[in-house]
């Protein structure tokens, strides 16, 4: 059970990393300078910029925003479940 939870947590992490790279690429297409070296540190700034830009362009938040936020929340919940199961 714990191995499958760890696997799901890793999948969520990979999903979030892929989404952050796609967000950076999308921002660069829109003329925003993105530093890939500092991407992990600056991702919240880029996420906010992506949200703002897509909201202004289409009136809706872009789907990549949710492809970053949802797997991180899922990983958090799965980690809490894993900790509860381990210390039960």
Buried (B, 14 or more C-beta within 10 A) or exposed (E): EEEEBEEBBEBBEEBBBBBBBBBBEBBEEEEEEBEEEEBEEBBEEBBEBBBEBBEEEEEEBBEBBEBBBBBBEBBEEBBEBBEEEEEE
